[in-house]
Amino acid sequence: MEFESFSEFLAMGRHGFYVWLSYGLTAIILVYNLLVPVLQRRRLIKEQAQRLRREKTDAPSA
């Protein structure tokens, strides 16, 4: 498919809004799906480290 100008390319034959909105939402969802597990892993590691420190300080000396 060829376009006469860049503005026609962006308009996509009057379907541009739908097309670019779809691309944008897809990109947002992909980034979200990549970032959420990384952030959850960091939070879990931080929580485990805090729990370990707390258990070491709360443990009675034998």
mmCIF file of the N, C-alpha and C atoms, coordinates in Angstrom:
data_MODEL
# 
_entry.id   MODEL 
# 
loop_
_atom_site.group_PDB 
_atom_site.id 
_atom_site.type_symbol 
_atom_site.label_atom_id 
_atom_site.label_alt_id 
_atom_site.label_comp_id 
_atom_site.label_asym_id 
_atom_site.label_entity_id 
_atom_site.label_seq_id 
_atom_site.pdbx_PDB_ins_code 
_atom_site.Cartn_x 
_atom_site.Cartn_y 
_atom_site.Cartn_z 
_atom_site.occupancy 
_atom_site.B_iso_or_equiv 
_atom_site.pdbx_formal_charge 
_atom_site.auth_seq_id 
_atom_site.auth_comp_id 
_atom_site.auth_asym_id 
_atom_site.auth_atom_id 
_atom_site.pdbx_PDB_model_num 
ATOM 1   N N  . MET A 1 1  ? 0.845  -1.169  0.000  1.00 0.00 ? 1  MET A N  1 
ATOM 2   C CA . MET A 1 1  ? 0.000  0.000   0.000  1.00 0.00 ? 1  MET A CA 1 
ATOM 3   C C  . MET A 1 1  ? 0.893  1.236   0.000  1.00 0.00 ? 1  MET A C  1 
ATOM 4   N N  . GLU A 1 2  ? 0.692  2.090   -0.951 1.00 0.00 ? 2  GLU A N  1 
ATOM 5   C CA . GLU A 1 2  ? 1.480  3.312   -1.049 1.00 0.00 ? 2  GLU A CA 1 
ATOM 6   C C  . GLU A 1 2  ? 0.627  4.507   -0.679 1.00 0.00 ? 2  GLU A C  1 
ATOM 7   N N  . PHE A 1 3  ? 1.264  5.488   -0.096 1.00 0.00 ? 3  PHE A N  1 
ATOM 8   C CA . PHE A 1 3  ? 0.586  6.718   0.291  1.00 0.00 ? 3  PHE A CA 1 
ATOM 9   C C  . PHE A 1 3  ? 1.245  7.877   -0.429 1.00 0.00 ? 3  PHE A C  1 
ATOM 10  N N  . GLU A 1 4  ? 0.453  8.882   -0.757 1.00 0.00 ? 4  GLU A N  1 
ATOM 11  C CA . GLU A 1 4  ? 0.946  10.056  -1.467 1.00 0.00 ? 4  GLU A CA 1 
ATOM 12  C C  . GLU A 1 4  ? 1.767  10.962  -0.562 1.00 0.00 ? 4  GLU A C  1 
ATOM 13  N N  . SER A 1 5  ? 1.446  10.972  0.725  1.00 0.00 ? 5  SER A N  1 
ATOM 14  C CA . SER A 1 5  ? 2.161  11.845  1.656  1.00 0.00 ? 5  SER A CA 1 
ATOM 15  C C  . SER A 1 5  ? 2.184  11.190  3.037  1.00 0.00 ? 5  SER A C  1 
ATOM 16  N N  . PHE A 1 6  ? 3.001  11.785  3.894  1.00 0.00 ? 6  PHE A N  1 
ATOM 17  C CA . PHE A 1 6  ? 3.100  11.267  5.254  1.00 0.00 ? 6  PHE A CA 1 
ATOM 18  C C  . PHE A 1 6  ? 1.781  11.455  6.000  1.00 0.00 ? 6  PHE A C  1 
ATOM 19  N N  . SER A 1 7  ? 1.085  12.552  5.740  1.00 0.00 ? 7  SER A N  1 
ATOM 20  C CA . SER A 1 7  ? -0.203 12.776  6.415  1.00 0.00 ? 7  SER A CA 1 
ATOM 21  C C  . SER A 1 7  ? -1.233 11.733  5.985  1.00 0.00 ? 7  SER A C  1 
ATOM 22  N N  . GLU A 1 8  ? -1.187 11.298  4.732  1.00 0.00 ? 8  GLU A N  1 
ATOM 23  C CA . GLU A 1 8  ? -2.075 10.215  4.295  1.00 0.00 ? 8  GLU A CA 1 
ATOM 24  C C  . GLU A 1 8  ? -1.704 8.908   4.979  1.00 0.00 ? 8  GLU A C  1 
ATOM 25  N N  . PHE A 1 9  ? -0.403 8.706   5.172  1.00 0.00 ? 9  PHE A N  1 
ATOM 26  C CA . PHE A 1 9  ? 0.054  7.512   5.885  1.00 0.00 ? 9  PHE A CA 1 
ATOM 27  C C  . PHE A 1 9  ? -0.496 7.515   7.310  1.00 0.00 ? 9  PHE A C  1 
ATOM 28  N N  . LEU A 1 10 ? -0.415 8.663   7.979  1.00 0.00 ? 10 LEU A N  1 
ATOM 29  C CA . LEU A 1 10 ? -0.925 8.751   9.347  1.00 0.00 ? 10 LEU A CA 1 
ATOM 30  C C  . LEU A 1 10 ? -2.440 8.593   9.399  1.00 0.00 ? 10 LEU A C  1 
ATOM 31  N N  . ALA A 1 11 ? -3.132 9.096   8.384  1.00 0.00 ? 11 ALA A N  1 
ATOM 32  C CA . ALA A 1 11 ? -4.592 9.002   8.351  1.00 0.00 ? 11 ALA A CA 1 
ATOM 33  C C  . ALA A 1 11 ? -5.056 7.589   8.013  1.00 0.00 ? 11 ALA A C  1 
ATOM 34  N N  . MET A 1 12 ? -4.232 6.824   7.324  1.00 0.00 ? 12 MET A N  1 
ATOM 35  C CA . MET A 1 12 ? -4.540 5.436   6.962  1.00 0.00 ? 12 MET A CA 1 
ATOM 36  C C  . MET A 1 12 ? -5.922 5.310   6.320  1.00 0.00 ? 12 MET A C  1 
ATOM 37  N N  . GLY A 1 13 ? -6.218 6.192   5.401  1.00 0.00 ? 13 GLY A N  1 
ATOM 38  C CA . GLY A 1 13 ? -7.518 6.114   4.732  1.00 0.00 ? 13 GLY A CA 1 
ATOM 39  C C  . GLY A 1 13 ? -8.675 6.270   5.697  1.00 0.00 ? 13 GLY A C  1 
ATOM 40  N N  . ARG A 1 14 ? -8.583 7.218   6.596  1.00 0.00 ? 14 ARG A N  1 
ATOM 41  C CA . ARG A 1 14 ? -9.577 7.530   7.630  1.00 0.00 ? 14 ARG A CA 1 
ATOM 42  C C  . ARG A 1 14 ? -9.678 6.460   8.715  1.00 0.00 ? 14 ARG A C  1 
ATOM 43  N N  . HIS A 1 15 ? -8.782 5.524   8.731  1.00 0.00 ? 15 HIS A N  1 
ATOM 44  C CA . HIS A 1 15 ? -8.754 4.518   9.798  1.00 0.00 ? 15 HIS A CA 1 
ATOM 45  C C  . HIS A 1 15 ? -7.588 4.766   10.749 1.00 0.00 ? 15 HIS A C  1 
ATOM 46  N N  . GLY A 1 16 ? -6.903 5.881   10.566 1.00 0.00 ? 16 GLY A N  1 
ATOM 47  C CA . GLY A 1 16 ? -5.702 6.182   11.340 1.00 0.00 ? 16 GLY A CA 1 
ATOM 48  C C  . GLY A 1 16 ? -5.916 6.187   12.836 1.00 0.00 ? 16 GLY A C  1 
ATOM 49  N N  . PHE A 1 17 ? -7.004 6.784   13.289 1.00 0.00 ? 17 PHE A N  1 
ATOM 50  C CA . PHE A 1 17 ? -7.251 6.844   14.733 1.00 0.00 ? 17 PHE A CA 1 
ATOM 51  C C  . PHE A 1 17 ? -7.300 5.439   15.323 1.00 0.00 ? 17 PHE A C  1 
ATOM 52  N N  . TYR A 1 18 ? -8.055 4.558   14.705 1.00 0.00 ? 18 TYR A N  1 
ATOM 53  C CA . TYR A 1 18 ? -8.175 3.186   15.193 1.00 0.00 ? 18 TYR A CA 1 
ATOM 54  C C  . TYR A 1 18 ? -6.832 2.456   15.115 1.00 0.00 ? 18 TYR A C  1 
ATOM 55  N N  . VAL A 1 19 ? -6.148 2.605   13.982 1.00 0.00 ? 19 VAL A N  1 
ATOM 56  C CA . VAL A 1 19 ? -4.875 1.904   13.776 1.00 0.00 ? 19 VAL A CA 1 
ATOM 57  C C  . VAL A 1 19 ? -3.842 2.351   14.800 1.00 0.00 ? 19 VAL A C  1 
ATOM 58  N N  . TRP A 1 20 ? -3.640 3.670   14.945 1.00 0.00 ? 20 TRP A N  1 
ATOM 59  C CA . TRP A 1 20 ? -2.610 4.166   15.849 1.00 0.00 ? 20 TRP A CA 1 
ATOM 60  C C  . TRP A 1 20 ? -2.997 3.965   17.305 1.00 0.00 ? 20 TRP A C  1 
ATOM 61  N N  . LEU A 1 21 ? -4.285 4.034   17.611 1.00 0.00 ? 21 LEU A N  1 
ATOM 62  C CA . LEU A 1 21 ? -4.729 3.729   18.967 1.00 0.00 ? 21 LEU A CA 1 
ATOM 63  C C  . LEU A 1 21 ? -4.438 2.263   19.302 1.00 0.00 ? 21 LEU A C  1 
ATOM 64  N N  . SER A 1 22 ? -4.668 1.384   18.357 1.00 0.00 ? 22 SER A N  1 
ATOM 65  C CA . SER A 1 22 ? -4.387 -0.043  18.560 1.00 0.00 ? 22 SER A CA 1 
ATOM 66  C C  . SER A 1 22 ? -2.899 -0.289  18.776 1.00 0.00 ? 22 SER A C  1 
ATOM 67  N N  . TYR A 1 23 ? -2.069 0.351   17.951 1.00 0.00 ? 23 TYR A N  1 
ATOM 68  C CA . TYR A 1 23 ? -0.618 0.222   18.133 1.00 0.00 ? 23 TYR A CA 1 
ATOM 69  C C  . TYR A 1 23 ? -0.194 0.765   19.495 1.00 0.00 ? 23 TYR A C  1 
ATOM 70  N N  . GLY A 1 24 ? -0.730 1.903   19.873 1.00 0.00 ? 24 GLY A N  1 
ATOM 71  C CA . GLY A 1 24 ? -0.368 2.504   21.154 1.00 0.00 ? 24 GLY A CA 1 
ATOM 72  C C  . GLY A 1 24 ? -0.765 1.636   22.333 1.00 0.00 ? 24 GLY A C  1 
ATOM 73  N N  . LEU A 1 25 ? -1.996 1.141   22.321 1.00 0.00 ? 25 LEU A N  1 
ATOM 74  C CA . LEU A 1 25 ? -2.446 0.276   23.412 1.00 0.00 ? 25 LEU A CA 1 
ATOM 75  C C  . LEU A 1 25 ? -1.643 -1.017  23.477 1.00 0.00 ? 25 LEU A C  1 
ATOM 76  N N  . THR A 1 26 ? -1.322 -1.566  22.322 1.00 0.00 ? 26 THR A N  1 
ATOM 77  C CA . THR A 1 26 ? -0.504 -2.779  22.288 1.00 0.00 ? 26 THR A CA 1 
ATOM 78  C C  . THR A 1 26 ? 0.861  -2.520  22.899 1.00 0.00 ? 26 THR A C  1 
ATOM 79  N N  . ALA A 1 27 ? 1.474  -1.402  22.552 1.00 0.00 ? 27 ALA A N  1 
ATOM 80  C CA . ALA A 1 27 ? 2.790  -1.063  23.102 1.00 0.00 ? 27 ALA A CA 1 
ATOM 81  C C  . ALA A 1 27 ? 2.712  -0.881  24.616 1.00 0.00 ? 27 ALA A C  1 
ATOM 82  N N  . ILE A 1 28 ? 1.676  -0.196  25.085 1.00 0.00 ? 28 ILE A N  1 
ATOM 83  C CA . ILE A 1 28 ? 1.515  0.017   26.527 1.00 0.00 ? 28 ILE A CA 1 
ATOM 84  C C  . ILE A 1 28 ? 1.342  -1.313  27.255 1.00 0.00 ? 28 ILE A C  1 
ATOM 85  N N  . ILE A 1 29 ? 0.535  -2.198  26.710 1.00 0.00 ? 29 ILE A N  1 
ATOM 86  C CA . ILE A 1 29 ? 0.302  -3.501  27.341 1.00 0.00 ? 29 ILE A CA 1 
ATOM 87  C C  . ILE A 1 29 ? 1.574  -4.345  27.348 1.00 0.00 ? 29 ILE A C  1 
ATOM 88  N N  . LEU A 1 30 ? 2.334  -4.319  26.258 1.00 0.00 ? 30 LEU A N  1 
ATOM 89  C CA . LEU A 1 30 ? 3.591  -5.074  26.212 1.00 0.00 ? 30 LEU A CA 1 
ATOM 90  C C  . LEU A 1 30 ? 4.588  -4.554  27.242 1.00 0.00 ? 30 LEU A C  1 
ATOM 91  N N  . VAL A 1 31 ? 4.729  -3.244  27.347 1.00 0.00 ? 31 VAL A N  1 
ATOM 92  C CA . VAL A 1 31 ? 5.644  -2.664  28.335 1.00 0.00 ? 31 VAL A CA 1 
ATOM 93  C C  . VAL A 1 31 ? 5.182  -3.028  29.742 1.00 0.00 ? 31 VAL A C  1 
ATOM 94  N N  . TYR A 1 32 ? 3.884  -2.942  29.991 1.00 0.00 ? 32 TYR A N  1 
ATOM 95  C CA . TYR A 1 32 ? 3.331  -3.309  31.293 1.00 0.00 ? 32 TYR A CA 1 
ATOM 96  C C  . TYR A 1 32 ? 3.646  -4.767  31.618 1.00 0.00 ? 32 TYR A C  1 
ATOM 97  N N  . ASN A 1 33 ? 3.434  -5.650  30.643 1.00 0.00 ? 33 ASN A N  1 
ATOM 98  C CA . ASN A 1 33 ? 3.684  -7.077  30.863 1.00 0.00 ? 33 ASN A CA 1 
ATOM 99  C C  . ASN A 1 33 ? 5.160  -7.381  31.079 1.00 0.00 ? 33 ASN A C  1 
ATOM 100 N N  . LEU A 1 34 ? 6.032  -6.544  30.590 1.00 0.00 ? 34 LEU A N  1 
ATOM 101 C CA . LEU A 1 34 ? 7.460  -6.733  30.823 1.00 0.00 ? 34 LEU A CA 1 
ATOM 102 C C  . LEU A 1 34 ? 7.899  -6.149  32.163 1.00 0.00 ? 34 LEU A C  1 
ATOM 103 N N  . LEU A 1 35 ? 7.329  -5.020  32.552 1.00 0.00 ? 35 LEU A N  1 
ATOM 104 C CA . LEU A 1 35 ? 7.770  -4.340  33.767 1.00 0.00 ? 35 LEU A CA 1 
ATOM 105 C C  . LEU A 1 35 ? 7.197  -4.922  35.050 1.00 0.00 ? 35 LEU A C  1 
ATOM 106 N N  . VAL A 1 36 ? 5.963  -5.348  35.040 1.00 0.00 ? 36 VAL A N  1 
ATOM 107 C CA . VAL A 1 36 ? 5.317  -5.808  36.271 1.00 0.00 ? 36 VAL A CA 1 
ATOM 108 C C  . VAL A 1 36 ? 6.069  -6.976  36.919 1.00 0.00 ? 36 VAL A C  1 
ATOM 109 N N  . PRO A 1 37 ? 6.449  -8.024  36.205 1.00 0.00 ? 37 PRO A N  1 
ATOM 110 C CA . PRO A 1 37 ? 7.192  -9.105  36.864 1.00 0.00 ? 37 PRO A CA 1 
ATOM 111 C C  . PRO A 1 37 ? 8.539  -8.646  37.433 1.00 0.00 ? 37 PRO A C  1 
ATOM 112 N N  . VAL A 1 38 ? 9.211  -7.744  36.746 1.00 0.00 ? 38 VAL A N  1 
ATOM 113 C CA . VAL A 1 38 ? 10.492 -7.231  37.243 1.00 0.00 ? 38 VAL A CA 1 
ATOM 114 C C  . VAL A 1 38 ? 10.276 -6.468  38.543 1.00 0.00 ? 38 VAL A C  1 
ATOM 115 N N  . LEU A 1 39 ? 9.276  -5.604  38.571 1.00 0.00 ? 39 LEU A N  1 
ATOM 116 C CA . LEU A 1 39 ? 8.998  -4.826  39.777 1.00 0.00 ? 39 LEU A CA 1 
ATOM 117 C C  . LEU A 1 39 ? 8.530  -5.722  40.920 1.00 0.00 ? 39 LEU A C  1 
ATOM 118 N N  . GLN A 1 40 ? 7.731  -6.736  40.622 1.00 0.00 ? 40 GLN A N  1 
ATOM 119 C CA . GLN A 1 40 ? 7.283  -7.664  41.663 1.00 0.00 ? 40 GLN A CA 1 
ATOM 120 C C  . GLN A 1 40 ? 8.460  -8.454  42.228 1.00 0.00 ? 40 GLN A C  1 
ATOM 121 N N  . ARG A 1 41 ? 9.378  -8.850  41.370 1.00 0.00 ? 41 ARG A N  1 
ATOM 122 C CA . ARG A 1 41 ? 10.552 -9.598  41.827 1.00 0.00 ? 41 ARG A CA 1 
ATOM 123 C C  . ARG A 1 41 ? 11.403 -8.736  42.755 1.00 0.00 ? 41 ARG A C  1 
ATOM 124 N N  . ARG A 1 42 ? 11.617 -7.479  42.366 1.00 0.00 ? 42 ARG A N  1 
ATOM 125 C CA . ARG A 1 42 ? 12.392 -6.569  43.219 1.00 0.00 ? 42 ARG A CA 1 
ATOM 126 C C  . ARG A 1 42 ? 11.724 -6.397  44.575 1.00 0.00 ? 42 ARG A C  1 
ATOM 127 N N  . ARG A 1 43 ? 10.395 -6.218  44.565 1.00 0.00 ? 43 ARG A N  1 
ATOM 128 C CA . ARG A 1 43 ? 9.672  -6.039  45.820 1.00 0.00 ? 43 ARG A CA 1 
ATOM 129 C C  . ARG A 1 43 ? 9.770  -7.296  46.686 1.00 0.00 ? 43 ARG A C  1 
ATOM 130 N N  . LEU A 1 44 ? 9.650  -8.475  46.069 1.00 0.00 ? 44 LEU A N  1 
ATOM 131 C CA . LEU A 1 44 ? 9.737  -9.727  46.813 1.00 0.00 ? 44 LEU A CA 1 
ATOM 132 C C  . LEU A 1 44 ? 11.121 -9.898  47.441 1.00 0.00 ? 44 LEU A C  1 
ATOM 133 N N  . ILE A 1 45 ? 12.167 -9.600  46.687 1.00 0.00 ? 45 ILE A N  1 
ATOM 134 C CA . ILE A 1 45 ? 13.527 -9.716  47.219 1.00 0.00 ? 45 ILE A CA 1 
ATOM 135 C C  . ILE A 1 45 ? 13.721 -8.756  48.385 1.00 0.00 ? 45 ILE A C  1 
ATOM 136 N N  . LYS A 1 46 ? 13.211 -7.534  48.243 1.00 0.00 ? 46 LYS A N  1 
ATOM 137 C CA . LYS A 1 46 ? 13.324 -6.547  49.315 1.00 0.00 ? 46 LYS A CA 1 
ATOM 138 C C  . LYS A 1 46 ? 12.573 -7.012  50.557 1.00 0.00 ? 46 LYS A C  1 
ATOM 139 N N  . GLU A 1 47 ? 11.367 -7.532  50.378 1.00 0.00 ? 47 GLU A N  1 
ATOM 140 C CA . GLU A 1 47 ? 10.579 -8.018  51.514 1.00 0.00 ? 47 GLU A CA 1 
ATOM 141 C C  . GLU A 1 47 ? 11.263 -9.195  52.196 1.00 0.00 ? 47 GLU A C  1 
ATOM 142 N N  . GLN A 1 48 ? 11.835 -10.100 51.419 1.00 0.00 ? 48 GLN A N  1 
ATOM 143 C CA . GLN A 1 48 ? 12.525 -11.254 51.999 1.00 0.00 ? 48 GLN A CA 1 
ATOM 144 C C  . GLN A 1 48 ? 13.759 -10.811 52.782 1.00 0.00 ? 48 GLN A C  1 
ATOM 145 N N  . ALA A 1 49 ? 14.485 -9.830  52.261 1.00 0.00 ? 49 ALA A N  1 
ATOM 146 C CA . ALA A 1 49 ? 15.660 -9.321  52.968 1.00 0.00 ? 49 ALA A CA 1 
ATOM 147 C C  . ALA A 1 49 ? 15.250 -8.663  54.280 1.00 0.00 ? 49 ALA A C  1 
ATOM 148 N N  . GLN A 1 50 ? 14.165 -7.892  54.267 1.00 0.00 ? 50 GLN A N  1 
ATOM 149 C CA . GLN A 1 50 ? 13.673 -7.274  55.497 1.00 0.00 ? 50 GLN A CA 1 
ATOM 150 C C  . GLN A 1 50 ? 13.236 -8.329  56.500 1.00 0.00 ? 50 GLN A C  1 
ATOM 151 N N  . ARG A 1 51 ? 12.545 -9.359  56.029 1.00 0.00 ? 51 ARG A N  1 
ATOM 152 C CA . ARG A 1 51 ? 12.093 -10.432 56.913 1.00 0.00 ? 51 ARG A CA 1 
ATOM 153 C C  . ARG A 1 51 ? 13.290 -11.161 57.528 1.00 0.00 ? 51 ARG A C  1 
ATOM 154 N N  . LEU A 1 52 ? 14.314 -11.408 56.727 1.00 0.00 ? 52 LEU A N  1 
ATOM 155 C CA . LEU A 1 52 ? 15.506 -12.090 57.228 1.00 0.00 ? 52 LEU A CA 1 
ATOM 156 C C  . LEU A 1 52 ? 16.212 -11.246 58.283 1.00 0.00 ? 52 LEU A C  1 
ATOM 157 N N  . ARG A 1 53 ? 16.344 -9.941  58.030 1.00 0.00 ? 53 ARG A N  1 
ATOM 158 C CA . ARG A 1 53 ? 16.973 -9.060  59.022 1.00 0.00 ? 53 ARG A CA 1 
ATOM 159 C C  . ARG A 1 53 ? 16.148 -9.022  60.310 1.00 0.00 ? 53 ARG A C  1 
ATOM 160 N N  . ARG A 1 54 ? 14.827 -8.960  60.169 1.00 0.00 ? 54 ARG A N  1 
ATOM 161 C CA . ARG A 1 54 ? 13.953 -8.909  61.335 1.00 0.00 ? 54 ARG A CA 1 
ATOM 162 C C  . ARG A 1 54 ? 14.063 -10.203 62.147 1.00 0.00 ? 54 ARG A C  1 
ATOM 163 N N  . GLU A 1 55 ? 14.122 -11.343 61.467 1.00 0.00 ? 55 GLU A N  1 
ATOM 164 C CA . GLU A 1 55 ? 14.236 -12.620 62.168 1.00 0.00 ? 55 GLU A CA 1 
ATOM 165 C C  . GLU A 1 55 ? 15.575 -12.740 62.879 1.00 0.00 ? 55 GLU A C  1 
ATOM 166 N N  . LYS A 1 56 ? 16.631 -12.200 62.285 1.00 0.00 ? 56 LYS A N  1 
ATOM 167 C CA . LYS A 1 56 ? 17.944 -12.253 62.934 1.00 0.00 ? 56 LYS A CA 1 
ATOM 168 C C  . LYS A 1 56 ? 17.969 -11.395 64.191 1.00 0.00 ? 56 LYS A C  1 
ATOM 169 N N  . THR A 1 57 ? 17.339 -10.231 64.150 1.00 0.00 ? 57 THR A N  1 
ATOM 170 C CA . THR A 1 57 ? 17.360 -9.346  65.318 1.00 0.00 ? 57 THR A CA 1 
ATOM 171 C C  . THR A 1 57 ? 16.368 -9.789  66.384 1.00 0.00 ? 57 THR A C  1 
ATOM 172 N N  . ASP A 1 58 ? 15.284 -10.443 66.003 1.00 0.00 ? 58 ASP A N  1 
ATOM 173 C CA . ASP A 1 58 ? 14.271 -10.884 66.961 1.00 0.00 ? 58 ASP A CA 1 
ATOM 174 C C  . ASP A 1 58 ? 14.608 -12.230 67.596 1.00 0.00 ? 58 ASP A C  1 
ATOM 175 N N  . ALA A 1 59 ? 15.515 -12.973 67.012 1.00 0.00 ? 59 ALA A N  1 
ATOM 176 C CA . ALA A 1 59 ? 15.844 -14.303 67.526 1.00 0.00 ? 59 ALA A CA 1 
ATOM 177 C C  . ALA A 1 59 ? 16.563 -14.161 68.871 1.00 0.00 ? 59 ALA A C  1 
ATOM 178 N N  . PRO A 1 60 ? 16.146 -14.963 69.861 1.00 0.00 ? 60 PRO A N  1 
ATOM 179 C CA . PRO A 1 60 ? 16.816 -14.904 71.165 1.00 0.00 ? 60 PRO A CA 1 
ATOM 180 C C  . PRO A 1 60 ? 18.234 -15.469 71.070 1.00 0.00 ? 60 PRO A C  1 
ATOM 181 N N  . SER A 1 61 ? 19.127 -14.871 71.809 1.00 0.00 ? 61 SER A N  1 
ATOM 182 C CA . SER A 1 61 ? 20.516 -15.349 71.820 1.00 0.00 ? 61 SER A CA 1 
ATOM 183 C C  . SER A 1 61 ? 20.590 -16.632 72.625 1.00 0.00 ? 61 SER A C  1 
ATOM 184 N N  . ALA A 1 62 ? 21.231 -17.639 72.063 1.00 0.00 ? 62 ALA A N  1 
ATOM 185 C CA . ALA A 1 62 ? 21.299 -18.934 72.738 1.00 0.00 ? 62 ALA A CA 1 
ATOM 186 C C  . ALA A 1 62 ? 22.597 -19.108 73.455 1.00 0.00 ? 62 ALA A C  1 
# 
